[in-house]
Amino acid sequence: MKIGIDARFLGPEGAGIGRYVENLLLNLEKIDQKNEYRIFLKKSNFPLFNPKEPNFKKVLADARWYGVKEQILLPPLLVREKLDLVHFPHFNIPLLYPGRFVVTVHDTIKSEFWGKSSTTKVLPVYLAKHVAYEIAIRQAVSRAKKIFTPSGFVKNKLAKDFKVKKEKIVVTHEAVDQSFIKAGRQDVGEGRSNQVLATYGVKKPFILYVGNAFPYKNLDNLLLAMKEVDPKIKLVYVSSRNAFAERFFRKGQQLGLSERIIMAGYVPDEDLMALYKLAECYIFPSFSEGFGLPALEAMAVGCPVVCSNIPVFKEVYEEAALYFNPKSPKDISDKISLVIQNQDLKNQKIGEGFEQVNKYSWKKMAEETLDVYRKVVIQ
């Protein structure tokens, strides 16, 4: 087979999708030295992937995601490579590409949570972008030979909301990088702890949140909950700054929490592992997610997870997390306080978290993905 993989999301700029692409490529290289691969990258992330196997070759496709340029540039580029199959790791497929492809749909959140509160753009621009999104994702799931999702929850949402046959959808769970699992077996050490805390202006004790501040992340209720948590407890927010993060911090100021909110900004993995280990717990109050990788990372490092009782979290974390009603600030604060104050419960959740993480593997994800490539090509 000659397989193309759109890897333009590869790298930190691509966030969770970037991590997915990185681990897919890393593990495909390990398990498949037979088939030919063409890896399409932007100029900015072209140096980030350096194939170790001769059957993996890089191709420059310098077009940013979601723009007109990718719709114009990608189809002829893909056709020129004479590919048997292309894997698009996100719904933004080139609509004019005539070839056979599979697609990964990580979530349907933009269809669930949309409207004026979900954007900082002027309404006509946002509505135009939302219409373009709906066209793209519906074309992607309609035309794809197979669809990958990271959870059964997303599979069921696609089947129900987009009228996709379930047999067309394959669940390939995400996983935690080995570096996090290795960090879970090691002590941070006082010197390293002090260094990381000083770098980001963090003071113990604190709880940790990693991710954006979009409305579906439910950070407003988390702030209300923080009003009822022991005032010594800080909330550390890890994410690149954006308009929603600024809104989150202003809301915290209005609630009199400005001294308890630490905006750490972007944190590289090696420092993030230390913050996970030093936190009282990882807090995940979302109304919806596609999988929820940050909490698995927290579990891998030995940080107890307190999160929403939404179906996808119960599917992915099972008994390894402490759950709350995301619509109830009181329940959120009660569960945070419970895990902080009850050392036996805390230790129990840490132990269950270590076990839960071992149920997921990037290698298994790549093997399942390769199996689908083979089946689609021989159809």
C-alpha positions in Angstrom: 0.0 0.0 0.0 1.0 3.6 -0.5 -0.6 5.6 2.3 -0.7 9.4 2.8 -1.0 10.9 6.3 -1.9 14.6 6.7 0.5 15.5 9.5 0.1 19.3 9.4 -1.1 19.2 13.0 2.1 17.6 14.2 3.8 19.4 17.1 2.8 21.6 20.1 0.8 24.0 17.9 -1.6 21.2 17.0 -2.3 20.5 20.7 -4.2 17.2 21.3 -4.5 16.4 17.6 -0.7 17.1 17.3 0.0 14.6 20.0 -2.3 12.0 18.3 -0.5 12.5 15.0 2.9 12.3 16.6 2.2 9.0 18.3 0.5 7.5 15.3 3.6 8.1 13.1 6.0 7.0 15.8 4.2 3.7 16.3 3.5 3.1 12.6 7.2 3.3 12.0 7.8 0.7 14.6 5.2 -1.8 13.3 5.2 -1.4 9.5 8.3 -1.5 7.4 6.4 -2.9 4.4 4.0 -0.3 3.2 5.0 3.1 1.7 4.0 6.3 3.6 3.9 9.9 2.5 3.8 12.3 5.4 2.4 15.7 4.6 3.8 18.6 6.7 3.7 22.4 6.8 6.9 24.4 6.6 6.8 25.2 10.3 6.6 21.6 11.4 8.6 20.0 8.6 11.7 19.6 10.8 9.7 18.0 13.7 9.3 14.7 11.9 12.5 12.9 10.8 11.7 9.4 9.6 13.8 6.5 10.9 12.5 4.1 8.3 13.1 4.3 4.5 9.4 3.6 3.7 8.4 6.9 5.4 9.0 10.0 3.3 8.1 13.7 4.0 6.2 15.9 1.6 5.9 19.6 2.0 2.2 20.8 2.1 2.5 24.3 3.4 -1.1 25.3 4.0 -2.5 26.1 7.4 -5.6 24.3 8.7 -9.1 25.5 8.0 -8.1 27.9 5.3 -8.8 28.3 1.6 -5.2 27.4 0.7 -5.5 23.8 2.1 -8.6 23.3 -0.2 -6.6 24.5 -3.2 -3.1 23.1 -2.5 -3.9 19.6 -1.1 -6.0 17.9 -3.8 -3.4 18.1 -6.6 -0.6 17.4 -4.2 -2.3 14.2 -3.0 -3.3 13.1 -6.5 0.3 13.6 -7.7 1.5 11.1 -5.1 -0.8 8.3 -6.4 -1.9 7.2 -3.0 -4.0 4.1 -2.2 -5.4 5.8 0.9 -5.1 9.0 2.8 -5.6 9.5 6.5 -6.9 12.9 7.6 -6.5 13.1 11.4 -9.2 15.8 11.6 -12.4 16.7 9.9 -10.9 19.5 7.7 -10.6 17.3 4.6 -9.9 18.9 1.2 -13.3 18.8 -0.3 -12.2 18.4 -3.9 -9.9 15.4 -3.2 -11.3 12.5 -5.3 -9.3 9.7 -3.7 -10.1 7.2 -1.0 -9.6 8.3 2.5 -10.2 7.7 6.2 -10.7 10.4 8.8 -10.4 10.8 12.6 -13.2 12.7 14.4 -12.0 13.5 17.9 -15.2 15.0 19.1 -18.4 16.7 17.9 -18.2 19.6 20.4 -18.5 22.3 17.8 -21.9 20.9 16.8 -23.0 20.5 20.4 -21.8 23.9 21.8 -22.2 26.7 19.4 -23.5 30.2 19.4 -22.5 33.7 20.5 -21.0 32.6 23.8 -18.7 30.2 22.0 -16.8 32.8 20.1 -14.9 36.1 20.5 -15.4 36.9 16.8 -18.1 39.2 15.4 -21.3 37.2 14.9 -21.4 37.2 11.1 -17.8 35.9 10.8 -18.5 33.2 13.5 -21.7 32.1 11.8 -19.9 31.8 8.4 -17.1 29.7 10.0 -19.7 27.5 11.7 -21.5 26.9 8.5 -18.1 26.0 6.9 -17.4 23.6 9.8 -20.8 21.8 9.4 -20.2 21.4 5.7 -16.7 20.1 6.2 -17.5 17.6 9.0 -20.6 16.3 7.2 -18.6 15.8 4.0 -15.8 14.1 5.9 -18.0 11.5 7.7 -20.1 10.9 4.6 -17.3 10.4 2.1 -14.7 8.6 4.4 -14.4 4.9 3.9 -13.9 4.5 7.7 -14.0 6.9 10.6 -11.8 6.7 13.7 -13.0 8.0 17.0 -11.1 8.1 20.4 -14.1 6.8 22.4 -17.4 4.9 22.2 -19.1 8.1 23.3 -18.0 10.0 20.1 -18.9 7.0 18.0 -22.4 7.0 19.3 -22.7 10.8 18.9 -21.6 10.5 15.3 -24.0 7.6 14.6 -26.9 9.5 16.2 -26.3 13.1 15.2 -24.7 12.6 11.8 -26.7 9.5 10.8 -23.5 7.4 10.3 -23.7 3.7 10.3 -21.9 2.3 13.4 -20.1 -0.3 11.4 -18.3 2.5 9.6 -16.9 3.9 12.8 -13.8 2.3 14.6 -12.9 3.3 18.2 -9.1 3.6 18.6 -8.4 4.8 22.1 -5.7 7.4 22.8 -3.0 6.8 25.4 -0.4 8.3 27.6 3.2 8.9 26.4 5.8 6.6 28.0 7.6 9.7 29.4 4.6 10.4 31.7 4.5 6.7 32.9 8.2 6.8 33.6 7.8 10.1 35.5 5.1 8.4 37.7 7.7 6.0 39.0 10.1 8.7 40.0 10.2 11.3 42.8 10.4 14.9 41.6 12.9 15.8 44.3 12.9 19.0 46.3 15.3 20.9 44.1 13.4 20.2 40.9 10.1 20.9 42.7 11.2 24.3 43.8 12.6 25.1 40.4 9.3 24.3 38.6 7.2 26.0 41.1 9.4 29.2 40.9 9.4 29.1 37.1 5.6 29.4 36.9 5.0 31.4 40.1 3.1 28.5 41.7 2.7 28.1 45.5 1.5 24.9 47.2 -1.1 23.7 47.9 -2.8 23.9 44.5 -5.1 22.0 42.2 -4.4 21.9 38.5 -6.3 22.4 35.2 -4.8 21.9 31.8 -6.6 23.0 28.6 -8.5 25.9 27.0 -11.2 28.0 28.6 -14.0 27.5 26.0 -17.5 27.7 27.5 -18.0 23.9 27.3 -15.0 23.4 29.6 -17.3 24.7 32.4 -14.7 26.9 34.2 -17.3 29.3 35.4 -18.7 26.6 37.7 -15.2 25.7 38.7 -14.6 29.3 39.8 -17.8 29.3 41.8 -16.7 26.1 43.4 -13.3 27.6 44.3 -15.2 30.1 46.5 -16.2 27.2 48.8 -12.8 25.4 48.8 -10.2 26.1 51.5 -8.8 29.6 50.7 -5.3 28.2 51.0 -5.9 26.1 47.9 -4.7 27.8 44.6 -6.0 27.0 41.1 -3.2 26.6 38.5 -4.4 27.1 34.9 -2.0 25.7 32.2 -2.7 26.8 28.7 -1.5 29.3 26.1 -3.1 32.6 26.6 -6.1 33.5 24.5 -9.3 35.6 24.7 -11.2 32.9 26.6 -8.3 32.5 29.1 -8.4 36.3 29.7 -12.2 36.1 30.2 -11.7 33.3 32.7 -9.2 35.3 34.7 -11.4 38.4 34.7 -14.3 36.3 36.0 -12.0 35.1 38.8 -11.1 38.7 39.7 -14.8 39.6 39.9 -15.3 36.7 42.3 -12.4 37.9 44.5 -10.2 34.9 43.5 -7.4 36.8 41.7 -4.9 35.9 44.4 -5.8 32.2 44.1 -5.6 31.8 40.3 -2.2 31.3 38.8 -2.0 31.6 35.0 1.0 29.4 34.2 0.7 29.8 30.4 2.2 27.1 28.1 4.1 24.5 30.1 6.3 21.9 28.3 5.8 18.2 29.1 8.8 17.9 31.4 7.6 20.7 33.7 3.9 19.6 33.3 4.8 16.2 34.7 6.2 17.9 37.8 3.2 20.1 38.3 0.9 17.0 38.0 2.9 15.3 40.7 2.9 18.3 43.0 -0.8 19.1 42.7 -3.4 18.1 45.2 -5.6 16.8 42.4 -6.3 17.3 38.7 -9.7 19.0 38.1 -11.6 18.4 34.9 -15.1 20.0 35.0 -16.1 19.8 31.2 -19.6 19.4 30.0 -18.3 17.3 27.1 -15.0 15.9 25.7 -13.9 13.4 23.0 -11.6 11.4 25.2 -10.0 13.4 28.0 -6.2 12.8 27.7 -5.0 15.3 30.3 -6.6 13.4 33.2 -5.0 10.2 32.0 -1.6 12.0 31.9 -2.3 13.1 35.5 -3.1 9.5 36.5 0.1 8.3 34.9 2.2 10.6 37.0 0.3 9.9 40.3 -2.1 12.8 40.5 -5.7 12.0 41.7 -8.4 13.0 39.2 -11.6 14.8 40.1 -13.9 15.3 37.2 -17.4 15.6 35.7 -19.7 12.6 35.8 -20.2 12.8 32.0 -20.4 9.5 30.0 -17.1 9.9 28.1 -15.2 10.3 31.4 -16.9 7.3 33.0 -16.0 5.3 29.8 -12.4 6.3 29.8 -11.5 6.5 33.5 -14.0 4.0 35.0 -13.5 3.8 38.8 -10.1 5.6 38.7 -11.6 9.1 39.1 -13.8 10.9 41.7 -16.9 12.2 39.9 -19.1 15.3 40.5 -22.1 16.9 38.9 -20.6 19.5 36.6 -23.7 21.7 36.9 -23.3 21.9 40.7 -20.5 24.2 42.1 -21.2 22.8 45.5 -20.7 19.2 44.4 -17.5 20.3 42.6 -16.2 22.0 45.8 -17.2 19.1 48.0 -15.4 16.5 45.8 -12.2 18.7 45.6 -12.2 19.1 49.4 -12.9 15.4 49.9 -9.9 14.2 47.9 -7.6 16.9 49.5 -8.7 16.1 53.1 -9.0 12.3 52.9 -5.5 10.8 52.4 -6.8 7.2 52.1 -9.2 8.2 49.3 -6.4 10.1 47.6 -4.0 7.2 47.7 -6.8 4.9 46.5 -7.5 7.1 43.4 -3.7 7.4 42.7 -3.4 3.6 42.7 -6.5 3.1 40.6 -5.2 5.7 38.2 -1.9 3.9 37.7 -3.9 0.7 36.8 -6.3 2.6 34.5 -3.5 4.1 32.4 -2.1 0.7 31.6 -5.3 -0.2 29.7 -4.4 2.2 26.9 -1.5 2.0 24.4 -0.4 4.1 21.5 1.1 1.0 19.9 -2.3 -0.7 20.1 -3.9 2.4 18.6 -1.5 2.3 15.6 -2.0 -1.5 15.1 -5.8 -1.0 15.0 -5.4 1.9 12.6 -3.1 -0.1 10.3 -5.6 -3.0 10.3 -8.2 -0.6 9.1 -5.9 0.8 6.3 -5.5 -2.8 5.0 -9.2 -3.6 5.1 -10.1 -0.4 3.3 -7.5 -0.8 0.6 -8.4 -4.4 -0.3 -12.2 -3.6 -0.4 
